[in-house]
Amino acid sequence: MRAAATTILSGGLAVEIAEGGPGDAGPVAEFMLGLSLDSRHDRFFSIPSTEALHAEVRSELTTPGNLSLIARTPEGRIVGHGLAAPLAGGGAELAFAIADDVQHHGLGTTLLNGLVSAMRARGVRRFEATMLSENLPMRAVFAGAGFTLVAGSGSIEAVLELAD
Ligand SMILES: CC(C)(COP(=O)(O)OP(=O)(O)OC[C@H]1O[C@@H](n2cnc3c(N)ncnc32)[C@H](O)[C@@H]1OP(=O)(O)O)[C@@H](O)C(=O)NCCC(=O)NCCS
């Protein structure tokens, strides 16, 4: 999924979704820093310093095997990022961040579908994610996509096993 694909979100906002690369690390980090504190906390389970956030995002976008999908408005503003990171034992871990003013319009679901589809084409069959227990929108997105949700202490694990 190298070329940008245009998706119309509920509410009529058009976004272009394309695979991100190392050159996108700075802009994606700035996008993350523009999220509300609540959203940043939900994404990172803490509020990382600016330097730590830049380092984390750079790692996400440069680690071989990782897949980033970036959603931009037609004007080029980044409004969403989805990450699939291969796990040591097989499978891939997923994480998402959507701009606060674009949440609840289907972009999280769209990026989830895009990541699962692209990683499936690479042979990945198991998908996992961890979210804070109180993160109801993320739980709803995973549950709606057929993931099994397992409660931990303060967090929830979402797991999907695809048939071959
Ligand atoms: C969690 C997050 C990624 C969700 O993204 P989003 O774009 O708002 O998600 P969507 O619009 O696709 O889905 C959310 C809504 O659609 C509903 N939905 C999604 N897929 C659905 C499905 N298949 N069936 C039914 N409902 C569904 C959800 O119930 C939810 O409803 P709401 O709008 O009433 O809350 C976003 O809120 C976010 O970035 N939060 C901060 C960072 C974060 O929490 N990251 C997660 C770390 S893993």
The ligand as an SDF file (V2000), in Angstrom:
LIG
                    3D

 48 50  0  0  0  0  0  0  0  0999 V2000
   -9.0420    5.0390   20.0300 C   0  0  0  0  0  0  0  0  0  0  0  0
   -9.0030    5.7430   18.6820 C   0  0  0  0  0  0  0  0  0  0  0  0
   -7.7770    5.2580   17.9030 C   0  0  0  0  0  0  0  0  0  0  0  0
  -10.2640    5.4140   17.8940 C   0  0  0  0  0  0  0  0  0  0  0  0
  -10.2020    6.0800   16.6410 O   0  0  0  0  0  0  0  0  0  0  0  0
  -11.5310    6.6750   15.9790 P   0  0  0  0  0  0  0  0  0  0  0  0
  -11.1640    7.1880   14.6500 O   0  0  0  0  0  0  0  0  0  0  0  0
  -12.1730    7.6160   16.9190 O   0  0  0  0  0  0  0  0  0  0  0  0
  -12.3500    5.3350   15.8580 O   0  0  0  0  0  0  0  0  0  0  0  0
  -13.6630    5.0800   14.9720 P   0  0  0  0  0  0  0  0  0  0  0  0
  -14.3170    6.3750   14.6620 O   0  0  0  0  0  0  0  0  0  0  0  0
  -13.3040    4.1740   13.8710 O   0  0  0  0  0  0  0  0  0  0  0  0
  -14.5040    4.2230   15.9750 O   0  0  0  0  0  0  0  0  0  0  0  0
  -14.9470    4.7530   17.1170 C   0  0  0  0  0  0  0  0  0  0  0  0
  -16.4440    4.6530   17.1090 C   0  0  0  0  0  0  0  0  0  0  0  0
  -16.9590    3.8120   16.0810 O   0  0  0  0  0  0  0  0  0  0  0  0
  -17.5940    2.6600   16.6240 C   0  0  0  0  0  0  0  0  0  0  0  0
  -17.2040    1.5110   15.8500 N   0  0  0  0  0  0  0  0  0  0  0  0
  -16.0320    1.3080   15.2380 C   0  0  0  0  0  0  0  0  0  0  0  0
  -16.0460    0.1560   14.5680 N   0  0  0  0  0  0  0  0  0  0  0  0
  -17.2530   -0.3920   14.7680 C   0  0  0  0  0  0  0  0  0  0  0  0
  -17.8810   -1.5880   14.3280 C   0  0  0  0  0  0  0  0  0  0  0  0
  -17.2620   -2.4550   13.5160 N   0  0  0  0  0  0  0  0  0  0  0  0
  -19.1320   -1.8250   14.7220 N   0  0  0  0  0  0  0  0  0  0  0  0
  -19.7630   -0.9690   15.5210 C   0  0  0  0  0  0  0  0  0  0  0  0
  -19.2310    0.1880   15.9650 N   0  0  0  0  0  0  0  0  0  0  0  0
  -17.9830    0.4640   15.5970 C   0  0  0  0  0  0  0  0  0  0  0  0
  -17.1520    2.6040   17.9940 C   0  0  0  0  0  0  0  0  0  0  0  0
  -18.1290    2.0490   18.8190 O   0  0  0  0  0  0  0  0  0  0  0  0
  -16.9550    4.0650   18.3180 C   0  0  0  0  0  0  0  0  0  0  0  0
  -18.1900    4.7180   18.5840 O   0  0  0  0  0  0  0  0  0  0  0  0
  -18.2360    6.2310   19.1430 P   0  0  0  0  0  0  0  0  0  0  0  0
  -17.9470    7.1290   17.9940 O   0  0  0  0  0  0  0  0  0  0  0  0
  -19.6310    6.3850   19.6110 O   0  0  0  0  0  0  0  0  0  0  0  0
  -17.2050    6.3280   20.2160 O   0  0  0  0  0  0  0  0  0  0  0  0
   -8.9350    7.2990   18.8630 C   0  0  0  0  0  0  0  0  0  0  0  0
   -9.9990    7.6820   19.7040 O   0  0  0  0  0  0  0  0  0  0  0  0
   -7.6160    7.7740   19.4420 C   0  0  0  0  0  0  0  0  0  0  0  0
   -6.6890    8.0730   18.7060 O   0  0  0  0  0  0  0  0  0  0  0  0
   -7.5300    7.8800   20.7840 N   0  0  0  0  0  0  0  0  0  0  0  0
   -6.3110    8.3410   21.4390 C   0  0  0  0  0  0  0  0  0  0  0  0
   -5.1360    7.3890   21.2710 C   0  0  0  0  0  0  0  0  0  0  0  0
   -5.4990    5.9680   21.6480 C   0  0  0  0  0  0  0  0  0  0  0  0
   -6.3490    5.7120   22.4730 O   0  0  0  0  0  0  0  0  0  0  0  0
   -4.7750    5.0080   21.0300 N   0  0  0  0  0  0  0  0  0  0  0  0
   -4.9880    3.6000   21.2720 C   0  0  0  0  0  0  0  0  0  0  0  0
   -3.7300    2.9090   21.7480 C   0  0  0  0  0  0  0  0  0  0  0  0
   -3.7540    1.1860   21.2790 S   0  0  0  0  0  0  0  0  0  0  0  0
  1  2  1  0
  2  3  1  0
  2  4  1  0
  2 36  1  0
  4  5  1  0
  5  6  1  0
  6  7  2  0
  6  8  1  0
  6  9  1  0
  9 10  1  0
 10 11  2  0
 10 12  1  0
 10 13  1  0
 13 14  1  0
 14 15  1  0
 15 16  1  0
 15 30  1  0
 16 17  1  0
 17 18  1  0
 17 28  1  0
 18 19  1  0
 18 27  1  0
 19 20  2  0
 20 21  1  0
 21 22  1  0
 21 27  2  0
 22 23  1  0
 22 24  2  0
 24 25  1  0
 25 26  2  0
 26 27  1  0
 28 29  1  0
 28 30  1  0
 30 31  1  0
 31 32  1  0
 32 33  2  0
 32 34  1  0
 32 35  1  0
 36 37  1  0
 36 38  1  0
 38 39  2  0
 38 40  1  0
 40 41  1  0
 41 42  1  0
 42 43  1  0
 43 44  2  0
 43 45  1  0
 45 46  1  0
 46 47  1  0
 47 48  1  0
M  END
$$$$
